[in-house]
Amino acid sequence: MAERVWYHPDSTSAQSASPSLPSTFKPSQLVGRFRLTVVATAGTRETAIAGTLRLRPTPSSFRQPQNPAVRIVLVGSTDVPLDSVGPVTLAGPPSRDVPGLPPGVLVSYWRAHRQASLEVGGGNGYDGSVTEDAGVLFDIFTADSEGFTGRWVSGGLIVRSTDGVPPQGYFCAARIRRAGAPPN
């Protein structure tokens, strides 16, 4: 059985505990529509929610972070009601995917470590602006042509439950195929 609490603010960072993806992983595998199921296990009431996640390649107009080791490889949106799992801090609507406005979902890729993550509702903009202490972070542990899985944690530094643990849990994203479309 998976641990109920995997990240605590007094421990090492969540990112350092993320596994490397296989050398065959390509961020382009994550382009498309997915059924995103989010399970809360700690820092909030235990619950599961689901909705649609849409990811597309990052437009050339998107200004990349100053850290050259990290690239925003995909942008998109989701209709998963993340605020229903408990206290999470969202700087922008996760459902937004309008050119020129901060996208609701960003996918970052650390090529040297082969690590990927989603930032949902973080509010980082096309102009390179950064909003800290907001959003929900999804670390990707496994990925293939059919979907991906991992764990999530609220990115808000002051969002804590009564036991001092931020809202967190696990997730899976299963690819939604058009009727009659062959699998990859």
JOBELHU-V934039 format. One record per residue. N is the residue number from 0. SS is DSSP state (A for helix, B for strand, O for the rest). Layout:
N;SS / N;SS
//
This chain:
0;O / 1;O / 2;O / 3;O / 4;O / 5;O / 6;O / 7;O / 8;O / 9;O / 10;O / 11;O / 12;O / 13;O / 14;A / 15;A / 16;A / 17;O / 18;O / 19;O / 20;O / 21;O / 22;O / 23;O / 24;O / 25;O / 26;A / 27;A / 28;A / 29;A / 30;O / 31;B / 32;B / 33;B / 34;B / 35;B / 36;B / 37;B / 38;B / 39;B / 40;B / 41;B / 42;O / 43;O / 44;O / 45;O / 46;B / 47;B / 48;B / 49;B / 50;B / 51;B / 52;B / 53;B / 54;B / 55;B / 56;B / 57;O / 58;O / 59;O / 60;O / 61;O / 62;O / 63;O / 64;O / 65;O / 66;O / 67;O / 68;O / 69;B / 70;B / 71;B / 72;B / 73;B / 74;B / 75;B / 76;B / 77;B / 78;O / 79;O / 80;O / 81;A / 82;A / 83;A / 84;A / 85;O / 86;O / 87;O / 88;O / 89;O / 90;O / 91;O / 92;O / 93;O / 94;O / 95;O / 96;O / 97;O / 98;O / 99;O / 100;O / 101;O / 102;O / 103;O / 104;B / 105;B / 106;B / 107;B / 108;B / 109;B / 110;O / 111;O / 112;O / 113;O / 114;B / 115;B / 116;B / 117;B / 118;B / 119;B / 120;O / 121;O / 122;O / 123;O / 124;O / 125;O / 126;O / 127;O / 128;O / 129;O / 130;O / 131;O / 132;O / 133;O / 134;O / 135;B / 136;B / 137;B / 138;B / 139;B / 140;B / 141;B / 142;B / 143;B / 144;O / 145;O / 146;B / 147;B / 148;B / 149;B / 150;B / 151;B / 152;B / 153;B / 154;O / 155;O / 156;O / 157;O / 158;O / 159;O / 160;O / 161;O / 162;O / 163;O / 164;O / 165;O / 166;O / 167;B / 168;B / 169;B / 170;B / 171;B / 172;B / 173;B / 174;B / 175;O / 176;O / 177;O / 178;O / 179;O / 180;O / 181;O / 182;O / 183;O
//
